[in-house]
Amino acid sequence: MKAKVGHAGTLDPLATGLLIVATGKKTKTINELMGLEKEYTGVFFVGATTPCFDKEKEVDQVFPTNHITEEIIHNTVALFLGKQLQTPPLFSAVMVDGKRAYELARQGNYIELKAREIEIKEFEITKIQLPEVSFRVVCSKGTYIRSLARDFGIALKSGAHLTSLRRTRIGQFKVINAVEPNNFVFT
């Protein structure tokens, strides 16, 4: 028996969490599901950057952090709330001339990606233990949390990259109610 199978959005290689898989006639709802708001939790490492904005690549620059206080971190969050333009990471699934940007980047072709409108609906700092800052974000489709890490570091007059990311919700679907892949039964 042949069955159609598809998924509603990808996760970065180092990310964990919710991925919606649709089968059969439900594959027709994938575009609708991909447009739903997302919720993520994770950790930024403040004071260092990487070319891909996460720990998949080695640190390429180190920045001072002695000027960063908890108050500055909490005040910086407000800069990212609402609609804004965000430039995706070079190492991303964005299509450029029929190829994924990450394919071009891994071949050594560095291209400039265009900024896109996104919306950060909620941005909460859940723990500060410098150089690590834990967070929760609710955002629109197309938001790159790795780019948020980069931009957050710049706003702190330092640098930052993502060391942990978990997608906890897509629309009304929550990771706590999800089925582990090994327990999935195709009917």
C-alpha positions in Angstrom: 0.0 0.0 0.0 1.3 3.5 -0.9 0.6 6.3 1.4 1.4 10.0 1.1 3.5 11.3 4.0 4.7 14.9 4.6 5.9 17.1 7.4 4.9 20.7 8.4 8.3 22.4 8.7 11.8 21.4 9.4 14.0 21.6 12.5 17.6 22.7 12.5 20.0 19.8 12.8 20.7 20.4 16.5 17.1 21.2 17.5 14.7 18.9 19.2 11.0 18.9 19.7 7.7 18.9 17.9 7.5 18.0 14.2 4.1 17.5 12.7 3.9 14.6 10.3 0.8 14.3 8.1 -0.3 11.2 6.2 -2.9 10.5 3.5 -5.5 13.2 2.9 -4.1 15.2 5.8 -1.0 16.1 3.7 -3.2 18.7 2.0 -3.2 20.6 5.3 0.6 20.9 5.6 0.7 24.5 4.2 -1.9 25.6 6.8 0.0 23.9 9.6 3.3 25.5 8.6 1.7 28.9 8.9 0.8 28.5 12.6 2.7 30.3 15.3 5.6 28.4 17.0 6.9 28.2 20.5 10.6 27.4 21.4 12.7 27.1 24.4 16.5 27.2 24.4 19.8 28.7 25.5 21.9 31.5 24.1 25.7 31.5 24.8 26.6 35.1 25.2 30.1 36.4 24.3 30.9 34.2 21.3 29.7 33.8 17.8 29.8 31.0 15.2 29.4 31.2 11.4 26.1 29.3 11.5 24.8 31.1 14.7 24.7 27.8 16.7 27.1 25.2 18.1 27.2 23.2 14.8 30.4 25.2 13.9 33.3 26.3 16.0 33.4 29.7 17.7 34.8 32.3 15.2 34.8 35.4 17.5 34.9 36.1 21.2 33.4 39.3 22.7 33.5 41.0 26.1 30.6 40.3 28.5 31.6 42.1 31.7 29.3 45.0 30.9 26.2 42.7 30.6 23.9 42.7 33.6 20.6 40.9 34.2 18.9 44.2 33.9 20.4 44.8 30.5 19.4 41.4 29.3 15.8 41.8 30.4 15.6 45.3 28.9 17.1 44.0 25.6 14.2 41.5 25.2 11.8 44.4 24.6 13.7 45.4 21.4 12.7 42.1 19.7 8.9 42.1 20.4 6.6 42.7 17.5 6.9 42.7 13.7 10.4 43.2 12.4 12.8 42.3 9.6 15.1 39.4 10.2 17.9 38.1 8.0 18.0 34.3 7.9 21.3 32.5 8.7 23.5 31.6 5.7 23.3 28.0 6.9 19.5 27.7 6.5 16.9 26.0 4.3 16.1 29.2 2.4 16.0 28.7 -1.3 18.5 30.6 -3.4 18.4 30.1 -7.2 16.9 26.6 -6.7 19.3 25.5 -4.0 19.2 25.5 -0.2 21.3 28.3 1.3 23.1 25.7 3.5 24.1 23.7 0.4 25.8 26.8 -1.0 27.3 27.7 2.3 28.8 24.3 2.8 30.4 24.6 -0.7 32.0 27.8 0.4 29.7 30.1 -1.5 28.7 33.0 0.8 25.7 34.8 -0.4 23.7 37.7 1.1 20.2 36.6 2.1 17.4 39.1 2.1 15.7 40.1 5.4 12.1 38.9 5.8 9.3 40.1 8.0 8.7 38.0 11.1 6.9 38.6 14.4 8.1 37.8 17.9 4.9 37.6 20.0 6.4 36.6 23.3 10.1 36.6 24.4 10.8 35.6 28.0 14.1 35.1 29.7 13.7 32.1 32.0 17.2 31.8 33.5 20.4 33.8 33.5 23.6 32.1 34.3 26.2 33.9 32.2 27.5 33.1 29.7 24.2 31.2 29.3 20.8 32.8 28.9 17.7 30.5 28.8 14.6 31.7 27.0 11.1 31.0 25.7 9.9 32.5 22.4 6.5 32.5 20.6 6.9 33.6 17.0 5.6 33.6 13.5 6.4 31.3 10.7 9.8 32.0 9.1 11.5 33.1 12.4 15.0 31.8 12.8 15.9 31.5 16.5 19.6 31.2 15.5 19.3 34.7 13.9 17.5 35.9 17.0 20.6 34.7 19.0 22.9 36.6 16.7 20.8 39.7 16.9 20.4 39.5 20.6 24.2 39.3 21.0 24.6 42.4 18.8 22.0 44.2 20.8 23.9 43.4 24.0 27.0 44.9 22.4 28.7 41.5 22.4 28.0 38.3 20.5 25.8 35.3 21.0 25.0 31.9 19.5 22.4 29.2 20.1 23.5 26.2 22.1 20.1 24.5 22.7 16.7 24.7 20.9 13.5 22.8 21.4 10.2 23.5 19.6 7.5 23.0 22.2 4.4 24.1 20.2 3.0 24.6 16.7 -0.4 26.3 16.9 -2.5 24.1 19.3 -0.2 21.1 19.0 2.1 20.6 21.9 5.2 18.5 22.3 4.0 17.2 25.6 1.1 15.5 23.8 3.2 14.3 20.8 3.9 10.7 19.9 7.6 9.6 19.9 8.7 8.4 16.4 9.3 4.9 17.7 5.7 4.7 19.0 4.1 6.0 15.9 1.6 3.6 14.4 0.6 4.1 10.7 -3.1 3.3 10.1 
